[in-house]
Amino acid sequence: MFGESNTELPFGIVIVLIFAGIGCYLLRFTKNHSQTIQWQTRLFLIALGVRFLFSIITYEFGLVKVLGDEDASGWGAGVYYMNVWNQKGLGIFDLPAALADAFYDRHRGYAYLLGALFFVTGVPGRMPAAALNCISGAVTVIVAYRVARSLFSNWAAVRVGWAVCFFPSMIIWSCQTVKEPVVIMLEMIALYACVQLKLTGFSIRYAVLCASSIFFLLPFRFYAAYLAAAAAMIALVIPQIGKKAKSTARSGLLVAAMVIPLAVSSGLIARNQADFEILDIERMQKFRSNIAFGAGSGVKDNYDIRTQSGLIVGTAVGAAHLLLAPFPWQLGGASMRMLGTLPEVMVWWWLVYAGLIPGIWHAIKTRFSEIQPFLFFMVGLGLLYSMMFGNVGLIVRQRAQLLPMLLVFAMVGLEQQKIKKLLKRRPQAGNPIMAQPRQV
């Protein structure tokens, strides 16, 4: 294997241990949710350990042959950048300037990130790269927990933490050397900071956190960064309702004041202009056809999204696949990789019916203002992926970007179902599950 050496696994373990220590320290350093820091630390370490264990199984014991290795190019590009920087004779203090070039290359942020890791450590292996992704996946678990605890009850937040920790898709993508874990982590951090701004009002700390997460997301997946920025700014500018509602317009303006000048001054908007052309209807239709005919899990349909009726029906079909695929009739001639998703899909279908739908409805009724960043982002990204749908495998992977947010609402829905059952049995007992107040 390219870049493989006997030091891969031991050094991957070293990286995991180093970042585990840093992560535990940062958890204790944060002010929010201090009453559950020990539990969060345990959850973080479990999530990290599970993901790294699967990384070992994937790359050391051959599971990668089943999962597929389409994105080995990102890891290989990381090795390439390391070699280029070494050939140029760059030193450690030259690295920040070299990394700034990531904003000039379309969607090359992950390759630059791995290149920096390999350049600093001198070990361009799969296991060190996988260790970095495992850290990103474990951080996402904690951020999802904190989102749920900030908005809803401790009961829901604990189950969100465990669900994101052990949900198979979250583990599989986090243990591989693909950019999804980093993208999902940055999206969740940006939206979490935006939620905190909605809850607490003006805060420089959370505004900086939101803006910086969006900015660093740009070289990884430009359209996700733009959608996150739009969701955050619109949600912050919209006035909140209620006597005790806090004004968030200043926070929205501060986020915009930090993100837009950086994007303009660095030329990001101009360079991404060509990328936006890919998202026009004509190119989307071509993209749908290419991935439908050029891959084993492609879905061929006759919907032409360049027409009004085709756009409506095609997007609806894509949205159904984004939420629920693969369907039973798509598993007949499926690969081992798709068949392996069947247990998760069965659980997910139940969660959608029992938790997600009632959870979103409850959240809209009770916390609509605070959940706006997540709603706007999910709707925007969901519509984009639905319009581009043409391949089951790809859209299942795209659903992973939304899964942490969807699992938050699913656990809220399960909580509400449990409350209704308890109230039917003991109406005089009140609401025992939500007795513990939220914490911001």
C-alpha positions, -999 to +999 in steps of 0.1 A: +000+000+000+013+034-010+030+052+020+026+021+042+053+014+068+058-006+099+053+025+120+018+032+107-002+016+134+020+025+164+022+061+153-016+062+147-020+050+183+004+078+194-017+104+176-049+091+190-035+092+226-021+128+221-054+141+207-074+122+233-054+141+260-059+174+243-096+167+238-101+158+275-083+190+286-104+212+263-136+196+275-127+205+311-116+240+300-150+248+285-176+266+307-208+251+293-224+219+307-198+217+335-220+194+356-216+166+330-179+170+321-169+137+335-197+119+315-188+139+284-151+129+288-161+093+291-183+095+260-156+113+240-130+085+248-155+058+240-164+074+207-127+078+199-118+043+209-147+027+189-137+047+158-101+039+160-108+002+166-128+002+133-099+020+116-076-008+126-101-034+113-106-014+081-069-009+071-050-036+090-075-065+086-088-057+051-124-044+057-115-016+033-119-042+005-156-045+014-162-008+022-145+004-010-116+028-013-128+055-037-114+083-016-079+070-013-071+100-036-074+124-007-049+104+013-026+101-017-028+138-023-018+144+013+014+124+006+019+144-026+018+178-008+041+165+019+066+155-007+063+188-025+069+208+006+099+186+015+113+191-020+110+229-016+128+227+017+100+243+037+104+245+075+077+242+101+073+280+102+066+280+065+037+256+069+009+281+076+017+299+043+017+266+024-016+256+040-032+289+029-030+276-007-058+252+002-082+280-004-070+282-040-077+245-048-113+234-051-122+209-023-085+202-015-087+211+021-086+175+033-055+168+012-037+198+027-048+188+062-033+154+058-002+168+040+004+190+071+001+160+094+025+140+073+049+169+070+051+174+107+053+138+117+071+123+087+048+093+087+026+094+056+004+064+065-032+055+065-035+049+102-022+084+112-047+099+087-075+077+101-066+087+136-072+123+127-106+115+113-115+095+144-108+126+165-132+146+142-159+120+146-155+119+184-157+157+186-189+156+165-204+132+192-198+158+219-211+187+199-243+168+191-247+161+228-243+197+237-267+209+210-294+186+224-286+195+260-288+232+252-321+230+234-339+201+250-337+178+281-308+158+296-327+126+288-327+134+251-291+148+251-277+116+267-294+095+241-282+118+213-247+113+225-249+075+225-268+074+192-242+096+173-214+076+191-226+041+180-247+047+148-229+026+122-228+053+095-212+077+119-185+051+128-178+039+093-173+074+078-152+085+108-128+055+106-119+059+070-095+084+054-123+105+038-131+141+044-167+136+057-157+135+094-140+169+092-168+184+071-195+171+095-175+183+126-171+219+112-208+221+102-219+210+136-196+234+154-208+263+133-244+255+139-239+248+176-223+282+180-252+298+161-276+280+184-258+294+214-260+329+199-298+324+196-300+313+232-277+338+249-278+368+226-247+387+215-214+369+222-181+375+206-168+341+216-196+322+198-196+346+169-159+340+163-164+302+167-193+303+141-174+324+116-141+305+119-158+271+115-176+284+083-144+299+069-124+267+075-151+246+059-147+264+026-117+245+013-133+212+022-167+216+007-175+251-006-213+248-010-217+234+026-198+265+038-221+288+019-252+270+031-240+271+067-232+308+064-266+315+049-284+294+076-265+311+104-269+347+092-306+344+083-314+327+116-295+353+136-310+383+117-346+370+121-361+387+152-371+363+180-406+364+195-413+368+231-408+392+260-376+375+271-362+370+236-327+381+230-317+402+200-293+382+178-290+407+149-257+421+161-243+385+163-254+379+127-238+411+115-206+402+134-205+368+118-210+384+084-184+410+091-158+383+098-166+358+071-173+381+041-142+402+042-120+371+046-137+354+017-134+386-005-099+395+004-086+360-002-103+358-035-125+328-024-157+342-038-141+349-072-125+314-074-157+297-063-177+314-090-169+286-114-179+261-088-213+277-085-218+271-123-218+234-115-249+240-094-271+253-123-300+232-135-283+222-167-252+209-150-272+192-123-292+173-149-260+161-165-245+152-131-276+131-123-273+112-155-236+106-151-238+091-116-268+071-126-252+054-156-216+054-143-219+035-110-233+002-099-258+017-074-271+042-100-308+049-102-320+056-137-352+077-140-369+098-167-372+130-146-357+160-163-352+186-137-349+213-164-387+212-166-410+223-139-427+190-134-395+171-136-379+194-110-407+188-086-410+151-090-373+144-093-365+164-062-392+146-043-378+112-053-343+124-044-356+136-010-372+102-003-339+085-011-319+110+010-341+102+040-347+065+036-325+048+009-317+021+002-352+006-003-359-031-002-363-034-040-328-019-045-311-046-025-318-075-049-286-072-069-268-050-043-231-052-034-219-066+000-214-030+010-250-020+004-263-052+020-242-044+051-263-013+056-295-032+060-295-035+098-289+002+102-315+010+076-341-011+094-333+008+127-333+041+108-367+035+092-382+029+127-364+060+141-379+082+113-414+071+121-412+068+158-388+097+166-377+120+138-411+131+125-427+137+159-394+152+171-392+178+144-428+187+149-424+191+187-392+211+182-409+235+157-438+240+181-417+246+212-382+258+201-387+271+166-366+302+170-336+283+185-336+255+160-337+277+129-300+274+121-304+236+119-337+237+100-324+262+074-292+242+069-309+208+066-335+222+042-309+239+020-285+210+019-313+185+016-328+202-014-294+204-031-287+167-026-322+158-036-320+177-069-286+160-076-298+125-068-289+097-092-270+072-071-281+053-039-246+049-026-238+085-030-270+098-014-265+075+016-231+090+021-246+125+017-272+116+044-242+112+068-238+150+067-273+154+082-273+124+105-261+141+137-288+168+133-315+142+124-306+121+154-310+150+177-346+154+165-352+117+166-342+114+202-365+143+211-393+125+193-387+093+213-387+113+245-421+128+236-435+093+229-422+081+262-437+111+280-471+104+265-470+068+276-460+077+311-488+103+313-514+078+302-503+054+330-497+081+357-513+114+347-508+127+382-471+123+381-465+152+357-435+151+334-407+131+351-384+129+321-381+166+317-379+175+353-342+184+349-340+218+332-319+225+301-285+240+305-269+265+281 
